[in-house]
Amino acid sequence: MVPGFTKFFLNRILKFMKRFFLVFFLSGVCAALFGQQKGVREEVVITTGSKKTKVSSGDSDTLRLEVSSKDFSRIKAAGYVSYRDFGAKGDGKADDIDAIAAAHAFANENALPVKAGAGATYYIGGKSRTAIVRTDTDFGNAAFIIDDTGVEDRNAPVFKVNSNLKSYKVKTLSTLKKNQKRVDIPLSGPSLVTVTNSNVKHYIRFGLNQNNGSAQTDIFVVDKDGNVDMDAPIIWDFDQITDASVLPIDEKPLKITGGRFTTIANQAESKYTYYARNIAVRRSNVLVDGLEHRITGEGEHGAPYGGFITVGECAYVTVQNTVLTGHRMYSTIGAAGKPVSMGSYDLSMNRALNVSVINCSQTNDINDSRYWGVMSSNFCKNILYDKCIFSRFDAHQGVANATIRNSTLGHMGINAIGTGTLIVENSTIRGRTMVNLRSDYGSTWQGDFIIRNCVFVPAGGRPVAASLIGGTYTGKHDFGYQCYMPRRIVFENLRIDDTNHPENYQGPTIFANFNPAMTDSSYEEKFPYMKTQEVVLNNVTTASGKPLRVSDNAFMFSDVKVVTGKD
């Protein structure tokens, strides 16, 4: 027999426990391009067993979700969560971001997928609120209007795809060697390892956007036993490691499908205050399929964008059947005190491995130079373009291995520095050069180029003196690393459409004039450039009928061996 007072007390406790509180501290660091997302902290308090389902917000960081027992049972029985379940209007006028964030928070806790309402239009205003996505999400044919004309926090993504797995620091990893095959660290399963040496600077940028470089860093995948995936090897020697972190890799795929997104562009001052009101993918093993993003309201000035889809600190991500939009190009005063055009992107990748972009295109003309390149990347490995129609491919602070196939690239062409193998096949390139080795990072590629079954249309058909490989290197600037030209370059079945060419045109060159001042052996490079050893030409033809030459700078490339015939 339970005494009356004790019985009463226990009943009160049981009654109270019917309403339980789940508090999620959903946080993450977005290391996307140019560091535009400095950190996102979301707190969601969920109460179940309420009489009525209600979503409310106190300050900009706290969202309170009360779910009635009836709605809880109904949603669980349906097997998915809709934004309407938590009060979204979907009329294109009322701000639905709180309802959207609440729906995802509930879905995350109950391991349920999310489905947007068919035909709905969700308006998302400037509130600093991020919906954390940890379950499959089907945006369907719903429209989303993201209004950037007045935002509380330009660094806060609208959707952030996160893992339930937590990263952790490692103190036992003190050094690494390039191409090291195994690391001895505690692992629960396949993981992504990121290491940094803050005492060494790489990518010390030269030119109008000059800077003091970035800390030496590398990112690689290991299995549960610490074996490094050698398809994406360690690319630097680390004499010291000042920071090392491990993020377990989700083995179950997460899918984000559909959605018609429109960004009403910001009207901010044209300077390097990047906007990140986007979909930030920070989880491994993710598929983004069938999404569309358009931009409206661009005026005479505006701040740039770091990407509508940003992929960072993760591996095995595919973006497919997706339509993006190039942003209007604006100018500002760069670090060198001179006017410079600002990069603005709709797709960006940062510290990401094995990213595939398949059957994607952009809404505006890939040859229209008023719009900046759609894509950019930093510190990535194994990037694939397949069946894409974009204005460009770009690797800023290095890519290890990249493949472009069955694609057409517009006015900005291929811009890259990095290591490993760059493969371009069955594609049409309409940039000023076939491949431009970015001069602001030392025009460096430590590895090989393989270019086959392609068409090169110099400068999109404008009259220019065409070169296949572009870049600039004076040997006077320290980029923080030894700079290389591709060791070996293979051109196979390449058609150069130089029909429209300037007067006195002598034919295209393999290499542009990388250093007009280097005309004889008296020129001294403080930081020597390792030149290409061999170029293989197999069935390279020109529309003009002019022969392919090595370079206008005969001295600089005098030691390059050119082989004609089969590879």
N, C-alpha and C positions, 0 to 999 in steps of 0.2 A: 504494500500500500504506500503510495506516494503522498506525503503530507500535502495539505491543500495549498500552502504558500509555495512549496517547491513545484507542485503541479502547475500552478498558475504561472510561475516564473518560466518553467520549461515551455509551456504553451506560447508564452510571449516570445521566447527565443525562436521557436519553430515558425511562428507567424512571421517574425522578422526575416528569417532565413529564406522565406519564399520570395523575398525581394532581395536579390544579391547584386552586388556592384562589381563591375569589371572595368578596370581602368587600364587603358592602353597608352603607353608612352611610345608613340610611333615617331621615331626620329631617324635621320639619315644625313649623310654628307654627300652632296652632289658635286662630284669633281668634274663637271662638264666643262666644255670649252671656255677658256678665259676665266674660269672660276666664278661664273655668274651666279651659281647657286651656292651661297655660303653656308647653308644649313636650314633644315626644315624641322620644326618641332610641332607635333600635333598631339593633343591630349583629348581623348574621347572617353567620356564616362557613360557606361551603358547600364541601365536599370531595367530588369525584367520583372513582370508581375504587376505592372502598373494598371490602373483602371483604363487609361487611355494612352495611345501611342502619341508621343510628342517629341519634337526636336527643338532644342533651344540652344542659344550660344550666349556665353557671358562675355569674356574678353575674346580677342581674336585667336587665342590659342586653345580655348576650351569649348568643346561641343558636348552637350548633354542630350542623351538619347534615352527616353523612357518608352518601353515596349510593353503593350498590354499582353496578358496571357492569351487572349483570343487571337490577336495578330501574330503572336509568336507561333502558336500552333498552326495558323493558316499558312504562314510563310514556309514553315518547315514542311508542311504537307505539299505545298506547291513545288518545292524542290529548288526554288531560286528566289532571289531578291530583286525587286524592281524599285526604281527611284520613287515611284508613286506610293509605295508602301510607307515611305517616310516623309510624305508631304510635297514631293516635287510637283509643280504645276505643269511643266512642259509646254507652256504657252508662248515661249519666246520673249516674255516680258518680266515675269517675276524671277528674282534671283534664286536659282535652285541649288547653289553650291552646298549649302548646309545639308539639304536632303540627300544630295549625291554622296557627300562624305559620310553621312550617317548610314546610308544603305551599304556602302562598302565596309564600314566598320562592323556592322552587324553580320554581313556575309563572311568577313574574315573570321570572326569569332565562332561562327557556326559552320564553317567550311562549305558555304553555299556559293554557287555562281551568281553573277549579276546580269540582268537583262534590262536594257533601256526600253522605254515604251515605243511601240511601233508608231512612226509618224510624229513623234513628239519633237518639240524644239526646246532645248534647255538653255536658258540664258545664264551666263556666269559672269558676274560683275567683278569689281576690283577688290573684294574682300580677300584677306590673307587666309585662305583655307585650302588645304590639300586633301584630296581623297586618296587614301592609301589602298592600293589594290593588291590583294594577296590570293585572289581566286579568279577563275576564268570569268571574263567579262565580254558580253555580246552587246555592242552599241547598236547593232542592226542598222536600220535606215534612219535612226534618230539623228537630229541635227543638234549641234552644240555651238552656241555663239559665245566666244570668249572676248569680253570687252576690256581692252587694255588702255582705254583713254584716261582712266584714273584708277590706279592700283595702289593698294597699301604696301605691298611688298613685291617688287618685280622679280625677286629671286625665288618666290614660292611657286613650284609647279602646281598645275591644276590636278593632275593625276600622277601618283608615284607608285610604280610597280615594285614592291618590296618582297623580300623573303621572310619566312618565319624563322629561318636559321640566323644565328647571330655570329658576327665576326668577333675575333679575339686576337689579342696581341701575342707575339712570340718573342721571348727574350733570349732564347738559346741560339738563334741564327745570327752569327757575327760576320761571316764572309760568304761570298759566292764567286764562282768562276763561270765565265762564258761557256755555254754548252754543257754545264754541269748536269749530270743525269739524275741525281737523287739528292733530296734534302732530308735531314734527320730532325723532324719536328713532330709534335703530337698532333694526330689527325683523327677525326671521327669518320672520315670518308673522303671522296673526291672533293678537292678544294681549290680555291683561287688564292694564290699567295702574292701579296704586294710588298715589295721591299724598297727602302729609300736610304740613300746616304746623303744627308743634308750638307755634308762638308765638301761635296763635289758638285760642280755646276755643269750641266749640259745645255745644249740648244741656246747658247748665248746669241740672241738674235741680232742681226745686222740690218741697218737700213732705217726707213722712216718709222718703223715700229720697234726700234731697238730696245733691248732690255738686258738684264743681268743674268738671264738664264733660269733654268729650273733645276731643282735638286735631282741628282742621279736617281733614276727609278726603273723598276722592272716589274712585270706582272706575268705570272705563268700558272699553268694548271698542273696539279699533282694528283696522283691516285691515293688511295688510303694508306699505301705503304711508302709514300713520299717520292715515288718515281715521277720525274718531270715528263710531261707530254712533249716529245722532241719535235712534233710538228709546229710547236710554238715555243722554241727553246729560250733559255736565258741568254740575253744578247750583250750583257756587260759583265766585266769583272768588278766585283765589289770588294775593295780592301777593307771596308767597314760598312756595317749596316746600322743606321741610327734608328730605324723603325721598320718593323715587320708585322704584318697582319695576315690573318687567315680567315677567309669567308667560305664556309661549306657550300657546295654546289647543289642546288635543288635538282634531283634526278627526275621528278615529275614535271612535264611541260606545263606551262601556264599560257593560255591563249587570250589574246585581245583581238576581237574581230569587229569589223564594220565601223560605222560612225562617220558622219559628215560634219567636220569641224570648220568653223570660220573664225579667224582672229580679226577683230577690229583693231587695227594697228595703233600703237601708241603715238602720241604727238609730242613726245619729249624732245629736249634739246639733242642735237646730233653730236653725241660724244660717246665714249666707250663705257656706257652704263647698260650692259647687256640685259635683255629681258628673257626670263625663263618661265613664262606662263605656258606650260607645255605638258607633254606626257614623258615623264622621266623613268626610264627602265633601269632599275638597280638590282635586278634579280637575274640569275642565270637560267637558261633553258626557257626562253620566252618566244612566242610567235605573235607578231603583229600582222594581221591579215585584213586587207580590204578597207583600210582607212583612207579618208580623203581630208586634205587640209587646204583651205583657201585663205586668202588675205584680202581685206578690204580696208578702205580709209587711209591708205598711205598718202601723205601730203608732201609738202616741200621740205620738211625736216622730220626727223624721228631717230630714236635710239635703235641700235641693231638688236638682232635676236640670236641667241645661241643655238637654236634648233627647236622645232616643234616636237620632234621625236628625238630624245637624247638617250644614248645607250652608254652606260658607264659602270665601272667596277663590277663587271660581270662577263659571262662567257656563253657561247651557244645561243645567240639571239638571231632571229630571222625576221626581216621586214619584207613582206611580199604583197603584190597586187595593190599597192598603195600609191596614191596620187598626192604629191606635195606641190609647194609653190615657192618660187624664188622671191626673195625680198628685194625691194627697191634699194639701190645703192645710194648711200649718203656719205658725205665727207666730213672730216674733222681735222684738228691739228694733232699730229702724231707726236711720239716721244722725242723725235728729232726737231720738233718745232716747225714742221712744214705740213702743208695739207696732205691728207692721206685718205683714200677710200676705205671705209670700214667694212670688214667682212660681216655678213649677216646670213644665217643658215636656217634651213628647215629640217635638216637631218645632221646630227653630230654624234661622234663616238669618242669616248675618252677612257683610256685604260680598259679597253674591251677586247676580248679575244673571240675569234671565230664568229664574226658577224657577217651574215649573208643578206644582201639586198637584191630581191628577185622580182622581176616583172613590175618595176616601178617607173613612174614618170612624173613630170611636173606640168602644171597648168599653163605656165607662160612659155614663150618661145625660148628654146635653149640657146638660140643665137642672138638674143636681145641683150646687149651689154648694159642696158639700164638696170638689169637685175643681177644680183650677186649669185655666186655659185650655191647650189642647193645643199651640198654636203661638205663636211670638214671632219678631221679626226686628229687625235693626239695619242701617243703611247699605245697604239693598237697592234694587234697581230692577226694575220689571216682574215683580211677583209675581201669579200666577194661581191662584185657586181655581175648580175646575170640578167639579160633581157631588160636593161634599164635605158631610159632616155632622159638624161640629165644634162645640165649645163656643164658639170665637171665632176671629177674625182679629185680629192685633195687630202694629203697627209702632211700636217704641219710638223709636229715634233715626233716624226718618225713612225713608220709602219714596218713591221716585219712580215713580209710576204703579202702580196696582193694579187688578185686576179680580176680582170675585166673581160667579160666575154659576151658575145651576142648583143652588144650595146651600142648606143650612139651618144657621144658626148659633144656638147656644144662649144660656145665661144671661149670658155675657160679651160677646156680640155683636161689633160691629166697633169696634176701638180703633185710632186711627191719627193720625199727624202726617206731613207730607211735602209733596211737590210734584207737579205734573203733573195727571193725571186719575185720579180714583177712580170706577170704574164698578161698580155693583151692579145685577144684572139677573136676573129669573126666580128670585128667591130669597126665603126666609122668614127674617126676623131676629127673634130673641126676646130681645134685650138690653134694657137699661133705656132706651136710645135707639137710634134707627136707626143712627147713626154717632156715636161718642164721640170728640171731639178731645181727646187726652190733655192734661190740665191740667198734669201734671208737666213737660212739654216745651213749654208755651206755647200749647196748643190751636191749633196752626198748620197751615194747609194753603194753600200758594201754588199755586193752580190751580183746577180745577173738579171738581164732583161731578155725576155722571149716575146717577140712580136710576130704574129703570123696570121695570114688570111684576113688582112685589114685594109681599109681605105683611109688615107690621110688627106684631108682637104684643108690646106694651110689657111689659117685665119678665116675659115668659113667661106673661102672662095675670093676673098679680097686680094688685090695684087700685093704680095709680099715676097721677099726672098726667103724661101722656105728652108727650115732646118728640122731634122727629125728629133734630135736631142738638144734641148735648150738649157741654159743656166749661166751663172756668172761666178767666177772665183778668182780673187786677186792674190790670195795667199798672205794677206796682211792682217786678217782678223782671226782672233781665237774664238772658235765656236764651242770649245770645251771638249772636242774630240778630233781625232784624225779624220780628214775628209777624203772621200773616195768618189771616183766615177765608177759606173758599173764595170765589173771585171771583164765580162763577156756580154756582147749584145748580138742577138740573132734576129734578123729580119727575113721572114719567109713569106712569099706570096703577098707582097705589099704593093699596093697601087697608090701612087702619089698624084693626086688630082691638082696639078699646078697649071691648069689651063689658063687661068687668068693670072698673069705675072707682070712684074714691072719691066720697064725698058732696061736693056743691057743685062738681062737676067742670064746668069751662067749655069743655072740648074740648081737643084736643091743640094743641101749638105747633110752629112750624117750628124755633125756637131756644129752648133752655133759657135760664134767667136766668144768663148768663155772669158778671155782676158786679152783685149786688144793691145795692152801694154807689153805682153809677153811675145816679143818678136824674135828674140835671139837668146843665147845662153847667158847674157849679162843680167837678165832679169832674175831677181832673187825673191823666192817665196819664203817668208818667215815661217809659215805653216804650210809645208809642201802638200800638193794635191796629188793623189795617186790616180794616174790616168788609166783609161780603158786599155786592156791588153789586146783584145781581139774583137773584131766585128765580122759576123758571117752574113753575107748577102746571098739570098737564094730567091730568084724571080722577083726582083724589085724593079718596077716599071714606073715611068713618069708620063703624064698626059701631054706635057710640053715636048717630049722627045729629048729633053736635055739630060745629060748624064748625071748620076748621083756622085757628088764629090765628098771628100772627107771633111773639109772645113775651109772657111776663108782664112783661118789661122793655121797655115801649113806647119809652122814651127811647133806650136803647142801640141799638135797631134801627130807629129812626124814618126813617133815610135809605135803608133797603133797599127796592128797587123789587120789588114782587111782581106778576108777570104771570100771568094765568089764560088758558089756551088752549094752542094748539100751540106747540111749541118753534121 
